[in-house]
């Protein structure tokens, strides 16, 4: 099957395998594909870096697209009015002893947690303790707290209801080093701060793209380094972000921890120094935006 026969899925034509509107490819009649390459669901045949091949049917008669659920939800244009007050209250709850314990447990510097605005929420139903990290949005207007991520000691993560996804933006995020590292999540960001880098965290491997575009436009760093988790979703999310940032940055690079190391925090816990990270950054190619043009009347082939 030639490349021209494949098309990217979208919100009108979801992937028939994972039911998602992005990353995947389909071939066959529109709305009734016969073959798919899914970037999320594995099969016994891998189609390069694009994903896994799924044969849906040999003809066009045995399969129907999945039914799409339509849910009516309330607009989340504005976060709850007290979200910033909650973040400050949680921060005050995190006393020095607990902050030191969290620093030791995560393997990050105490001051890094301070810069991240780390806090503590206690669930009165079972007295469980959740550490909190504020998320910043509205970057174009200087930034404000729009959400709070909660993390339990066993690694379970939830967000405070009524908030929005934002960036994990530490105090004094840009200290003039001319290099900004982009991580996934607050603990990887804290680990990177612990090594002395300027860093910002995105809410997930694919989230926060528009906010990061606004942040880079505002800070104008000379170099941006996207640190991908060492798995498929992490790499795809990093590439997607890179495609949006490459027109804005003089020097854009994408790196990931050494083989066998899950993420930046695990890398730091394994003994990585700032020199180790810089060595990997320097070895990574600098991304460039390529502009292709075709002469009028030119023919393919």
Buried (B, 14 or more C-beta within 10 A) or exposed (E): EEEEEBEEBEEEBBBBBBBBBBBBBBBBEEEBBBBBBBBBBEBEEEBEEBBBBBEBEEEEEEBEEEEEEEEEEEEEEEBBEEBBEBBBBBBEBBEEEBBEBBBEEBBBBBEBBBBBBBBBBEEEEEEEBBBBBBBBBBBEEEBBBBBBBBBBEEEEEEBBEBBBBBBBBBEEBBEEEBBBBBBBBBBBBBBBBBBBBBBBBBBEBBBBBEBBBBBBEEBEBEBBBBBBBBEBBBBBBBBBBBEEBBEBBEBBBBBBBEEEBBBBBBBBBBEBEEEBBBEBBEEBEEBEEEEEEEEEEEEEE
